[in-house]
Amino acid sequence: MVEEARSSVVAGFDGTEASRTAVDWAAREASSRGVPLLLVHVLARPFQHSLPMRIPDQEEVMDKLRNAVLRELDSLEQACREIDPDLDIRKTMPIGDAAENLIELAAEAQLVVLGGPLVGSHTDRLGVTAAEVIARRAHAPIVVVRGEITTAGGAPVVVGVDGSEVSDQAIGYAFETASRLGRPLVGVHSWGESSFNPFDIIEDWDTDRSEFRDRASEVLAESMAPWDERYPDVPVRRVVGGDPPAQLLLGEAKGANLLVVGSHGRGAVRRAFLGSVSHAVLNQASCPVAVMPAA
């Protein structure tokens, strides 16, 4: 199964409309990269968590499930052919835990694409499988497709920059994507670390805020400079501010083609394996979000 994912874009499908949207996005991405698209639906054995014994006709039930899923995957394949008739499309239906199977596939994939909840829906939170895949550190970028897919040429690729190693990976990924798709890029850096800002309550603070802005501008410029030189064709806009990083990123990501962030925990309160900024944008962004692994 892992061999099937080698140098491909892997798209997870679970039957939801969100995952159908993710497959559409993944097909366009695979086409632009010139690599195969691997459609994945993970089958769970019926009753395996509730009954310790094998039920009669279980294999017959599994065969019916496989056939039903295969029909869905065939339909998805036809839809992907409308995007690119020559796209190399492969399908697999492993049995077991969805997160574990996707992590295994990510070991050889260029990218793993998953569907997120529709923005504004009653389940407007990241799905369990997507969260587990990212939290367990899949060894490939993970894209969670949320909201509308923006295909307008002026829609930018937005990237969060904090000067770290994983941030540099995110910048490189964002520049490559912007160059490949012919889109502008927006680099975002915040000197704020949380929703609490002492400047808001201490009126006689004697530190000039411009010093923070100047230093933030330096960090952003230094972080992006090598990639600016490598991709001179990409128009770049730089944004710095004192708002909390997630808030600043979410503001710039409105109407964006893609938001790219790194997955590392920072600060005194660390979420399990997933940084608070990436956690926030995955649950609130109105555009697809790419999370770079902190490998």
C-alpha positions as CSV (number, residue, x, y, z in Angstrom):
1,M,0.0,0.0,0.0
2,V,2.8,2.4,0.9
3,E,4.4,1.8,-2.5
4,E,1.2,3.0,-4.2
5,A,1.6,6.4,-2.5
6,R,5.2,7.0,-3.6
7,S,5.5,10.5,-4.9
8,S,1.8,10.9,-5.1
9,V,-0.9,13.3,-3.8
10,V,-3.0,11.2,-1.3
11,A,-6.6,12.2,-0.9
12,G,-8.6,10.7,2.0
13,F,-12.3,10.0,1.2
14,D,-14.9,9.2,3.9
15,G,-18.1,9.8,2.0
16,T,-18.7,13.3,3.3
17,E,-19.2,16.3,1.1
18,A,-16.1,17.9,2.7
19,S,-14.0,15.0,1.6
20,R,-15.4,15.2,-1.9
21,T,-14.3,18.9,-2.0
22,A,-10.9,17.7,-0.7
23,V,-10.6,15.2,-3.5
24,D,-11.4,17.9,-6.1
25,W,-8.6,20.1,-4.6
26,A,-6.2,17.1,-4.5
27,A,-6.9,16.3,-8.2
28,R,-6.0,19.9,-9.2
29,E,-2.9,19.8,-7.0
30,A,-1.7,16.4,-8.5
31,S,-2.4,17.7,-12.0
32,S,-0.3,20.8,-11.4
33,R,2.5,18.8,-9.9
34,G,2.4,16.1,-12.6
35,V,2.2,13.3,-10.1
36,P,-0.4,10.5,-9.5
37,L,-3.5,11.0,-7.4
38,L,-4.2,8.2,-4.8
39,L,-7.8,8.0,-3.6
40,V,-8.0,6.3,-0.2
41,H,-11.0,5.1,1.7
42,V,-10.1,3.1,4.9
43,L,-12.6,0.3,5.7
44,A,-13.3,-0.5,9.3
45,R,-14.4,-4.0,10.1
46,P,-18.0,-4.0,11.2
47,F,-18.5,-4.5,15.0
48,Q,-14.8,-5.0,15.6
49,H,-14.9,-2.6,18.6
50,S,-18.1,-3.9,20.1
51,L,-17.9,-7.7,19.6
52,P,-14.9,-9.9,20.6
53,M,-16.0,-12.7,18.2
54,R,-16.2,-13.0,14.5
55,I,-19.8,-12.6,13.3
56,P,-21.4,-14.9,10.7
57,D,-21.1,-13.7,7.1
58,Q,-18.7,-11.0,8.1
59,E,-16.7,-11.4,4.9
60,E,-19.9,-11.1,2.8
61,V,-20.6,-7.9,4.6
62,M,-17.1,-6.6,3.9
63,D,-17.5,-7.6,0.2
64,K,-20.6,-5.5,0.0
65,L,-18.9,-2.6,1.7
66,R,-15.9,-2.8,-0.7
67,N,-18.2,-2.8,-3.7
68,A,-20.2,0.1,-2.4
69,V,-17.0,2.1,-1.7
70,L,-15.5,1.1,-5.1
71,R,-18.6,2.6,-6.8
72,E,-18.0,5.8,-4.9
73,L,-14.3,5.9,-5.8
74,D,-15.1,5.2,-9.5
75,S,-17.5,8.2,-9.4
76,L,-14.8,10.3,-7.9
77,E,-12.3,9.2,-10.5
78,Q,-14.7,10.3,-13.3
79,A,-15.1,13.7,-11.7
80,C,-11.3,14.0,-11.5
81,R,-11.0,13.1,-15.1
82,E,-13.0,16.3,-15.9
83,I,-10.2,18.3,-14.2
84,D,-7.4,16.4,-16.0
85,P,-8.2,13.6,-18.5
86,D,-4.6,12.4,-18.4
87,L,-4.3,12.3,-14.6
88,D,-2.8,9.1,-13.2
89,I,-5.5,8.1,-10.7
90,R,-5.1,5.1,-8.3
91,K,-7.4,3.8,-5.7
92,T,-6.9,1.8,-2.5
93,M,-9.2,0.5,0.3
94,P,-7.1,-0.6,3.2
95,I,-8.8,-2.1,6.3
96,G,-8.1,-0.7,9.8
97,D,-7.7,2.6,11.5
98,A,-8.0,5.6,9.2
99,A,-5.3,7.7,10.9
100,E,-2.8,4.9,11.1
101,N,-3.3,4.0,7.4
102,L,-3.0,7.7,6.3
103,I,0.2,8.1,8.4
104,E,1.7,5.1,6.7
105,L,0.8,6.4,3.3
106,A,2.2,9.8,4.2
107,A,5.7,8.2,4.6
108,E,6.0,8.1,0.8
109,A,3.5,10.7,-0.4
110,Q,4.3,14.3,-1.5
111,L,1.1,15.5,0.2
112,V,-1.9,14.2,2.1
113,V,-5.2,16.0,1.6
114,L,-8.2,15.7,3.9
115,G,-11.6,17.3,4.1
116,G,-12.4,19.7,6.9
117,P,-15.8,20.7,8.2
118,L,-17.7,23.3,6.2
119,V,-17.2,26.8,7.6
120,G,-20.3,27.8,9.6
121,S,-21.7,24.3,9.9
122,H,-22.9,22.8,13.1
123,T,-19.8,20.7,13.2
124,D,-17.4,23.6,12.5
125,R,-14.4,21.8,14.0
126,L,-11.5,19.7,12.6
127,G,-12.4,16.0,12.1
128,V,-10.9,13.4,14.5
129,T,-9.0,11.6,11.7
130,A,-7.4,14.8,10.4
131,A,-6.5,15.9,13.9
132,E,-4.9,12.5,14.7
133,V,-2.9,12.4,11.5
134,I,-1.4,15.7,12.2
135,A,-0.9,15.1,15.9
136,R,0.9,11.9,15.3
137,R,3.4,13.7,13.0
138,A,2.7,12.4,9.5
139,H,6.0,12.7,7.5
140,A,4.4,14.8,4.7
141,P,2.6,18.1,4.5
142,I,-1.1,17.8,5.4
143,V,-3.7,19.9,3.7
144,V,-7.1,20.3,5.3
145,V,-9.5,21.7,2.8
146,R,-12.1,24.0,4.4
147,G,-14.5,26.5,3.0
148,E,-14.6,27.5,-0.7
149,I,-11.8,26.5,-3.1
150,T,-10.6,29.8,-4.5
151,T,-9.4,29.6,-8.1
152,A,-9.2,33.3,-8.9
153,G,-5.8,34.2,-10.2
154,G,-5.2,37.0,-7.7
155,A,-5.9,34.8,-4.6
156,P,-2.6,34.6,-2.7
157,V,-0.7,31.9,-0.9
158,V,-0.3,33.0,2.7
159,V,2.5,31.7,4.9
160,G,3.1,32.2,8.6
161,V,6.7,33.0,9.5
162,D,8.3,32.9,13.0
163,G,12.0,32.3,12.2
164,S,12.0,28.6,13.1
165,E,13.2,25.6,11.1
166,V,9.7,24.4,10.4
167,S,8.7,27.9,9.5
168,D,11.5,27.8,6.8
169,Q,10.0,24.6,5.4
170,A,6.6,26.3,5.3
171,I,8.1,29.3,3.4
172,G,9.7,27.1,0.9
173,Y,6.5,25.1,0.4
174,A,4.5,28.4,0.0
175,F,6.9,29.8,-2.5
176,E,7.0,26.6,-4.6
177,T,3.2,26.5,-4.6
178,A,2.8,30.2,-5.5
179,S,5.3,29.9,-8.4
180,R,3.8,26.7,-9.7
181,L,0.3,28.1,-9.7
182,G,1.2,31.7,-10.8
183,R,0.0,33.3,-7.6
184,P,1.2,36.1,-5.3
185,L,2.6,35.3,-1.8
186,V,1.9,37.0,1.5
187,G,4.4,36.4,4.3
188,V,3.0,37.1,7.8
189,H,5.0,37.6,11.1
190,S,3.6,38.6,14.4
191,W,5.5,39.8,17.5
192,G,2.4,39.0,19.6
193,E,2.3,35.7,21.4
194,S,-1.3,35.6,22.8
195,S,-4.6,37.4,23.0
196,F,-3.2,39.3,26.0
197,N,-1.3,42.4,25.1
198,P,0.3,44.5,27.9
199,F,0.3,47.5,25.6
200,D,-3.5,47.6,25.9
201,I,-3.6,48.0,29.7
202,I,-0.3,49.9,30.5
203,E,-0.7,53.4,29.2
204,D,2.7,54.7,30.3
205,W,4.7,51.8,28.7
206,D,8.0,53.6,27.7
207,T,9.0,51.2,25.0
208,D,8.5,52.4,21.4
209,R,6.2,50.0,19.6
210,S,8.1,50.8,16.4
211,E,11.1,48.8,17.8
212,F,8.9,45.7,17.8
213,R,7.7,46.3,14.3
214,D,11.2,47.0,13.0
215,R,12.5,43.8,14.5
216,A,9.6,41.8,13.2
217,S,10.2,43.2,9.8
218,E,13.8,42.2,10.0
219,V,12.9,38.6,11.0
220,L,10.4,38.4,8.2
221,A,12.8,39.8,5.6
222,E,15.7,37.6,6.7
223,S,13.5,34.4,6.7
224,M,12.1,35.1,3.2
225,A,15.3,36.4,1.5
226,P,16.7,33.0,0.3
227,W,13.3,32.1,-1.1
228,D,12.9,35.5,-2.7
229,E,16.1,34.9,-4.7
230,R,15.1,31.3,-5.6
231,Y,11.6,32.4,-6.9
232,P,12.0,35.8,-8.4
233,D,8.8,35.3,-10.4
234,V,6.6,35.4,-7.3
235,P,5.2,38.8,-6.3
236,V,5.6,39.1,-2.5
237,R,3.8,41.2,0.1
238,R,5.1,41.2,3.7
239,V,2.8,41.8,6.7
240,V,3.9,42.3,10.4
241,G,1.8,43.2,13.4
242,G,1.3,42.9,17.1
243,D,-1.9,40.9,17.0
244,P,-1.8,37.3,18.1
245,P,-0.3,35.2,15.3
246,A,-3.5,33.2,14.6
247,Q,-5.6,36.3,14.4
248,L,-3.2,38.0,12.0
249,L,-3.0,34.9,9.8
250,L,-6.7,34.4,9.7
251,G,-7.2,38.0,8.7
252,E,-4.8,37.7,5.8
253,A,-6.1,34.3,4.8
254,K,-9.6,35.6,3.9
255,G,-10.1,34.9,0.2
256,A,-6.6,33.2,0.0
257,N,-5.9,30.2,-2.2
258,L,-3.9,28.5,0.6
259,L,-2.6,29.2,4.1
260,V,0.7,27.5,5.1
261,V,1.8,27.0,8.7
262,G,4.3,24.9,10.6
263,S,3.2,22.3,13.2
264,H,5.1,22.9,16.4
265,G,4.0,23.8,19.9
266,R,5.3,27.0,21.3
267,G,4.7,28.9,24.6
268,A,4.0,27.8,28.1
269,V,0.8,25.9,27.1
270,R,1.6,23.4,24.4
271,R,-1.1,21.3,22.6
272,A,-0.1,17.6,22.1
273,F,2.2,17.7,19.1
274,L,0.3,20.5,17.4
275,G,1.1,24.2,17.9
276,S,-1.6,26.5,19.2
277,V,-1.4,28.6,16.0
278,S,-1.7,25.7,13.6
279,H,-4.5,24.3,15.8
280,A,-6.4,27.6,15.6
281,V,-6.1,28.2,11.9
282,L,-7.1,24.6,11.1
283,N,-10.3,25.2,13.0
284,Q,-11.1,28.7,11.8
285,A,-9.6,29.4,8.4
286,S,-12.0,30.0,5.5
287,C,-9.5,28.5,3.0
288,P,-7.4,25.3,2.7
289,V,-4.7,25.0,5.2
290,A,-1.3,23.2,4.7
291,V,0.5,22.1,7.8
292,M,4.2,21.3,7.5
293,P,5.5,18.5,9.7
294,A,8.1,19.4,12.3
295,A,10.4,16.6,11.2
